[in-house]
Amino acid sequence: MQSQAIQKEEKASPLFVEAEKLFNEMKELSQTVAHRAYQFFEERGRQIGHELEDWFRAESELMRRVPVEIRETDEQIIVRAEVPGFTASEIKVSVEPKNLIISGQTEQPKEETTAQKVYSEICAARFCRHLELPAEVDPTRAAATLRNGILELTMTKVAADKAVNVEVKSA
């Protein structure tokens, strides 16, 4: 797949990147979540039985949930993702024939405080979604726009080969 940057305008488009780069970011993010979950485990005195709770707590603290909608027409697959607070330059998209990866990271101001965070509902500054597409698409014909916190990706389906009748002859 070729990397390509889409023109930036008022309804700016995210950067298209290679899947390998995003898979590496996903791996790094997973390791960061695992490390934070282990910190929760240690804070609780290494008490066993709350591993899943620790994982979900760490994940919600470090990653933003990104709801998506996938629609399919005869010619296209359209994916809409809610990414409020992110600019087009902070979003990366990778399109493969059957897969879509969307990730984003925004800068957060550094907090300098001596207080320990007990609870927070402030949204994380990072997200990553991997979606398996319902049909094969042409990655070179994908387009993305970001408008009012909604990322919309339009991907053209690959034309399916038509079935051909084959006459059976006796030998």
N, C-alpha and C positions, 0 to 999 in steps of 0.2 A: 504494500500500500504506500502511496506517495503522500508525504506530508504537504499540506498546503494551508496557507493563511488566507482567510477570506477578508475582503475589504471591510474596513472599519468605517461606519457611518452612524447616524443617530440610532438606528436599530442595529447596533453593532453585532458582529458575529464572533463566536468563540474561536479559539485556535484549534485547528485540526492537527493531531499528533499521532505518532505511531503507537500501536497497541502495546508494544514491549515496554515503552517508557511508563505508560499508565499501569501496567501489571506490576512493575517494580515499585511504583508509588503505592499501589494497593497492598503489596507485601510489607512495605515499610510501615504503612498505616496500621495494618493488622498487628505488627510487632509492637507498635506504640500502644495500641489498645490493650494487648496482652500484658505489657509492662505496667500500665496503669491499673488493670484489674488485679495484678499481683500486689500492687501497693495497697489496694483496698483490703485484700486478703491479709496482708501483714498488719495493717491498722486495726483489724478486728482480732488480732492475736492469733493468727493462723488457724482460725476455727474453720473446720471443713463443713461443707454442706451448702455453701452460698456462692459457689463458683459462677453459676449462670447469672445470678444477680450482680455479682462483681463485674462480669463481662459486659452486661447490658448497661450498667451504670458508667463504666469506663467509655463504652462506645457512645453513649448519649452525651457524655461530657466532651469528647474529642471530635465527634462527627455529627454533622447536621443531617437530619432525615430529609430526603428529597423525594416527594411524591411525584410519580410519573403517570402519564396517560399514553397508551399506544393505540393508534388508529391505523386501519389498513384499508386502502382502496384497491382497485384493480391494478393501478400503475405505481402506487407509492405506499410507503410506511411513514407515518407522521408520529413523532414522539414529542410530547410536551412535558417539561420538567419545571417544577417550582423552585427557583433559585434566588429568592429575594436577598438583596444585600451584596450580590456579586456583580462585578462588571464583566464585560466580554473578555477583557484581557486576563481575567482571573480564572476563566473556565477553559478546560481542555476537553476535546472530543476526539475519540477514535472510533472509526467506522470500519468494520470488516464485513465480509459478505453475510454472516449470520449473527454478528455480535456488535454491540454498541457499549462503549465505556464513556461515561461522563464524570469528570472530576473538577473540583474547584477548591481554591484556597485563597482566602482574603487576609490581608494584613490586619492584625489586631494590635492596638497599642499595648506596650509592655506595662504590666501592673507592678508597682513597687510598693508592697505592703508587708507588714509583719503579721497580719491576721491570717488565720487558716480558713480556707473556704470550706464551709460546712454544707452549703446547698446553693445551687445556682440554676436558674432557668434561662440564662443568657445563652443564645444560640452559638453553637460551635462555629468556627471560622473555616471549616473544611468539610467536604463531602466527596463521596465516590460511589458511583452506581455502575454495575455491570448488568446489561440486559441482553437476553437472547432474543433475537428478532424472529417474528413469525414466518418470514420468507427471506430469501436471499436478495440482497441489494447490491447495487454497484457503488462501491465506496467513493469512486472518483466523481460521482454525480450528487453527492450529499451536500446539503446546504443547511446552515444554522443561523438563527437570528435570536437576539435577546431583546425583549421589550417588556418593560414594566415587571421585571422579576420573573418572567416566563421565558424559558429557553425552548425554542421550537426547532426541531430537526426534521427536515424533509429528505427522505431517501428514496431514490428511484429503484423499483424492483428490477431484477434481472429477468429478461423475457424467458419464460419457460419454454423448453423445447416441446413442440407439438407432437402428439403421438402419431405414429405412422403405421398404417396397416401394411403388413408383410404377407405376401401371398405364399402359401406353402405349396411346394411342388413335390410330386413324388419322384423318386430317383429310379 
